[in-house]
Amino acid sequence: MKLSLVLVFFLFAQLLEAQVQDKVDFIKGDVYIEPNPEEKEIIGTVQYEFNVLKDVDSVFLDAKNMEFSNVLLDSKKVKFTNSGENLVIKRKFKKGKKHLLFLDYKTTPKQTVYFIENTEWSGSDLGALASTPLSQSNSYQIWTQGQGKYTSHWLPSFDDMTEKVVFDLSISFNKGYQVFANGILIKKKEYNNHTLWKFDMQKSMSSYLLAFAIGDFKKKTIKSKSGIPIELYYEPKDSLKVEPTYRYTKKIFDFLESEIGVTYPWQNYKQIPVQDFLYAGMENTGATIFSNTFVVDSTAFMDKNFVNVNAHELAHQWFGNLVTEQSGEHHWLHEGFATYYAYLAEKEIFGEDYFYWRLLETAQALNNFSGEGNGEALTDPKAGSLTFYEKGAWALVMLKERVGEANFRQGIENHLSKYAYKNVTIRDFMWEMEKASGMKLSDFEESWLQESEFPLEKAKAFLISHNPSIKTYFEIKDGIGDMTTFAEALLTEQWAMLTSDKLKYQLLLDYVNDLSPEFIMKVLNQENLKVRQAIAFALRKVPTIIKKDFESLLKDKSYKTVESALYQLWTDFPERRNLYLDETSKIIGLPDRNVRLLWLTLALATPDYKMDLKPKYYEELSGYTGSEHHFEVRLLAFQYLKSLGAFNDATIKNLIQACDHHVWHFKKSCRKLLKDFLKTEANKERLKGIYPTLSLEQQKYIDKTLGK
């Protein structure tokens, strides 16, 4: 009974603590940090200025696993408690008073700050000779990912998104590195082999949007039409990829400012690509960090480019950063809006056909998801990405259709202006839309925001009414029905009249295996790169009569096309395998080295191909499993080695090391690969020889995996 009373008292005290924090308004935060990559720690200080709004008997900050050597209130030492989760100062604070709180701290973050030892091989660039000599350089990349409530792992701050602060960040690090953070760089000073970088912010933001990155970077600066400086960062080895990577950045920026109707709200804008980032990108205030897998050459641009992610993260500078959700149930106001405006930017760049076919693709994905009983409402704080992003974008498409474009734009402008640098709810937004349009929108909210099922028929009717090629697509699909043997007759009749490459591409994906070799040959000889790609992706077996035409896909300016065509030709025409390997031996591919890794695997699996070089091919393939490579490259290499049954001691150790990687989906895949590997007694015996060389943590993981 005593234990229960103590627990109740503790929970009550914690609840009071959380409730009274809204009686204090933190205004300004001056932050100084020294990242130490060798120890993976942050040493820092922060001074907060805050106002007391009502009498209160405590103030707290979120601070995960931190040590405090100094805590000063108004320049005097003050007693505090440190729970490992929060720092709490208990004393009487009077309404109307302003205070300064100074903290001297140290922490070893378990997450949020990522220290990447960037041992990068350069010299074998995408599309370059695989035999080009490689050079190795050791450097660090350090970057943050604080979305949610994670900045408190490296800075005493506020997990509550409603606490908005003007943060100025100063960072000291080794000379020779570039440092990137929110705001304008106002000072750069060298001392004792270090450089001090000081950044200034003028407007308030939630703590989770505070960020920094450190590495070996260069930058190119451009300006928006409205005069905002846009800094584009890149690693020196990627200088030739700056243009295709950041292609359309200025156009996206100018378009979003015009389309949204509210001036970009921050002093400048920066974009920086980093190694092994957890997601595609993150919209830190004025400072987007994104995955370096979007750093591409012009050929890769065809298959994977930065345009959508670029526009999505930029749109967040308004939707999420300027106006921030009050809690998770309002997350649509961030992700749905950023996704919607990114699609509009793509429409501006790639055309209406691209836009509507993209919406069709997401509608089908949402329908499949909800059709399996997984449907989610946009007001559900536990909903997944597909719901918040894609269903959220669809809700805005249909809201605009409902209220009209002029009313929609006015509602957006009113919403952003009224709640600038504040927090907002869905009801707040919908009220602005109702005022702008003069309409009651409760039925819209019920159908699109509160209903878990996706209304496919409404979405389909919208697309058919707005896009002629989608209308034609469904007419052809209905005409063919289940009688796919009639597909060629109908397509032959209409093909010459089809003007949409997206339509042709989708029809080929659907029916290419029901078409004659003559029809496929005609497509290969007359259609463009994207339409031809559908054949490379979908054709299950290459008829001998079109072998020569299909071989032409190996020369297409698309690494995904080359990858698919190479594998298909290697499979269907074994007598020509050596020729196909010779023709593609110099191609690397996308940033995940898709063509090169497939090529190495096929070269090893082809019995009579360059026997004297097979040890080098195996060394290269297994070498890609090392931690110096991006996790996408490593995962492909692990999977290909598994298909060959060719794990050696080094790759097994790399696989075990990858089972503790910070990117959860890579870690999950590697753990499954390891479990599959250890299903045989022979492989368990092999592991015994490696076991003593593993770290203690790795040994513990192996013991747990084996059930010891």
Secondary structure, 3 states (H helix, E strand, C coil): CHHHHHHHHHHHHHHHHHHHHHHEEEEEEEEEEEEECCCCEEEEEEEEEEEECCCEEEEEEECCCEEEEEEEECCEECCCEECCCEEEEEEEECCCCEEEEEEEEEECCCCCEEEEEEEEEECCCCCCCCCCCCEEEEEEEEEECCCCCCHHHCCCECCCCCCEEEEEEEEEEECCCEEEECCEEEEEEEECCEEEEEEECCCCEEHHHCCEEEECCEEEEEECCCCCEEEEEECHHHHHHHHHHCCCHHHHHHHHHHHHCCCCCCCCEEEEEECCCCCCEECCCCEEEEEHHHCCCHHHHCCCCCHHHHHHHHHCCCECCCEEECCHHHCHHHHHHHHHHHHHHHHHHHCHHHHHHHHHHHHHHHHHHHHHHHCCCCCCCCCCHHHHHHHHHHHHHHHHHHHCHHHHHHHHHHHHHHCCCEEECHHHHHHHHHHHHCCCCHHHHHHHHHCCCCCHHHHHHHHHHHCHHHHHHHHHHHHHCCCHHHHHHHHHHHHHHCCCHHHHHHHHHHHHHHCCHHHHHHHHHHCCHHHHHHHHHHCCCCCHHHHHHHHHHHHCCCHHHHHHHHHHHHHHCHHHHHHHHHHCCCCCCCCCCHHHHHHHHHHHHCCCCCHHHHHHHHHHHHHCCCCCCCHHHHHHHHHHHHHHCCCCHHHHHHHHHHCCCCCHHHHHHHHHHHHHHCCCHHHHHHHHHHHHHCCHHHHHHHHHHCCC
